[in-house]
């Protein structure tokens, strides 16, 4: 609380105050008396104006009130407020002009507001407090509610509760914090993945178990003992051992042996007779010798001459095949055919040359005839007028112009020389000339025909000359034809013996083939025996080939080899199955390891995701606790502020002023989970129990008391920033009892809480009573009483100061 | 019964700044005797007379004494404010109104428990606790004692507005999901 104290208030020509009045304010109590209209309220409003720069009660009624503050008939008002207390005195002056301009108040806006709202109870304010009771449900922005909210200071808690409300509900949290839903989705995915991997591991374990039983069975078959399939290392070691086994080599060799034996047996079976007798080979050799002799005989008798003939023939037909090449029969037949054909060709060539010679001779004769004919025609042509036809045509053109014997050409009279008419002479002449022209035409045609034939003959002669063989060549051809005819004749004679030669040669070839075959077979059997001996040694079985037919021995060896091969194959197959099983197991173990690693990773990720989510949920739970705690603090605060700070003080004051009233006014404490703050008023019975609204429960006097005590309670509940309490005629419609109690309350406010109280009353008796009751009761206290009145000379204020004196009645 | 009430009234006043005085009370040359008499200390100018008002005859007698006491106080020039506390159920309105001419009259007739209310106007006006500004933050922190440190930003944000708190909340709830946290 500030230690500012009032000193003195000087007011001049302000509102109802005319001239100047001075009111000392430096007392514990200042008691002001005046009749209605004497200027009490004016004086107190001057104090408010000096402190705050305004008058709140008037401003509410008329915002332009400042224009009416100067006393009627005066040009300006002035107010001066001196401050007391320790330190140098200071004062604050305000001049009010008629246009309403005033200076600012002595207090800053905050302190000024506090004074106007909480320290100065104007009559208008008391009325306003009473009106509040009429509101059954005050709005949340009513001044009283605002004030209550101000002292509750719930803003921060409300911010916290409102801001955190999202955390109270998971769906809201998901909406506002997208990471929540993402984490849930991720966790679901990971759980699905984990389940899938677990199933995969079970499937792999089952497959490995199934493989184990198969492998165990085959391993027993090959004598491999128990195989540890639980880990990859032991499986790999087993695989290495099994792959290193010699079974493969043995099997390969055995298969090769069996194949060879089988091959030998097949070859032996193909030669059912076992050619162990050498006589057959020797017989064959003899047959070869005999056949060779026959061939040689034929060759000396027939073959050689025949070949010589063919050699001769090759002089004309170089590509004739020889006896050695195609055999005597075909060589002979071929030579004969080719010779015959060649002879035919030469012969026809010679005949053609003869024809050419005959044609030329005839041609030469015809050419001579044509030459003679041409000479004759040319001679005849020379004797005939060449222009007979044109003359005949000219005369024919003149003939129509001959009239009589006058010549149309020279005009002479033909009759002079002949008796025949000119026309007939001309007609006769035209006939002669036409006959001559026809002969000329025939001669020319004949000549052209002769010339053409002569040309044709000449061309033919050229052709014949180009195809004509020279005479020397014709002679050679003739010689050749003769030679070929002789060769053909000689060959034809040998032809029947050519067949004999062919037969002899075939026989020789056959016996030679058979002989070679016998020799080969003999060699084969030898090889087979040697090979079987090798096989027997390889198979390590007894071998006595002399006692046994070779094919039987082969069969015996094959049976041994086959039996061993089958046993080894079975073993090998089992080994392969074990190897295959182990390889499959290895791949399954690799898959299992992979799946286990994935499962562990997935489980770790899932655990991490759960941890994140749980941490967030844990936080949400803690935040819900925070909301709960904040609501709790809020409710506690509201209850506490209403009960302790407002209702307790108000009740205390009201009970002091109205001790016989059973109902006391109170703020209704908001209730519920999160109550809305408002300030509805109610009453409570002093013995406990709820009453109705104050307006319905209290008398008019007690309503006034309730309003006054509410103002004082609010004054006391605000942080004490100023030491003053100014009350303008607060005891209207109070009975004596209330008045006596009020004096005690004011004294308690002064004594217990250091308030300096200015109070104005209009009732004289009350003034006197209060002057007694508020008399200084301890050293330092001062009571200032002042009488205010209006006189003809202006407003008059008469102050009186009462100092403290020791009372004659005291303890001890 | 009334004696008990008189004692209770005396006890309440004696423990609130008043001193019981020996009787008879001597004012000037006159002696006065009542059920109980108390004087206020510094700043309390009251002279309190406690009267057993159980019987109307007694009240009649005592009212005369009180009138005499009031005159005696005037005579000695005392400014003591006289307060008469009537103890007992039956009171005579006429007498009580008469007594009011001499001083403040209080009636302690609401039972022992209500004596404090009946005497309230004489007792100190206590504002204990009424002026303490509610310190929500301290109360909340008291309730949240031992909670993890991540709620601090939320409490800090409440100094702004609810949107600030909502932002801080989202950050707090999203924090565990951030890469590098809790892995």
Interface residues (C-beta under 8 A of the other chain):
Chain A: X151 X152 X153 X154 X156 X157 X158 X159 X160 X162 X163 X164 X166 X167 X173 X176 X177 X179 X180 X182 X183 X608 X611 X612 X613 X615 X616 X619 X620 X622 X623 X625 X626 X629 X630 X632 X633 X634 X636 X637 X640 X641 X644 X645 X648 X649 X652 X653 X655 X656 X657 X659 X660 X686 X687 X716 X717 X719 X720 X736 X737 X740 X741 X743 X744 X745 X747 X748 X749 X751 X752 X753 X772 X773 X775 X777 X778 X781 X805 X807 X808 X809 X810 X811
Chain B: X19 X21 X27 X39 X40 X41 X42 X43 X44 X45 X47 X73 X76 X77 X78 X79 X80 X81 X100 X104 X105 X106 X107 X110 X114 X117 X118 X120 X121 X122 X124 X125 X126 X127 X129 X130 X131 X132 X133 X134 X136 X137 X139 X140 X143 X144 X147 X148 X150 X151 X154 X155 X157 X158 X159 X160 X161 X162 X163 X164 X165 X166 X168 X169 X170 X172 X173 X174 X175 X176 X177 X181 X182 X183
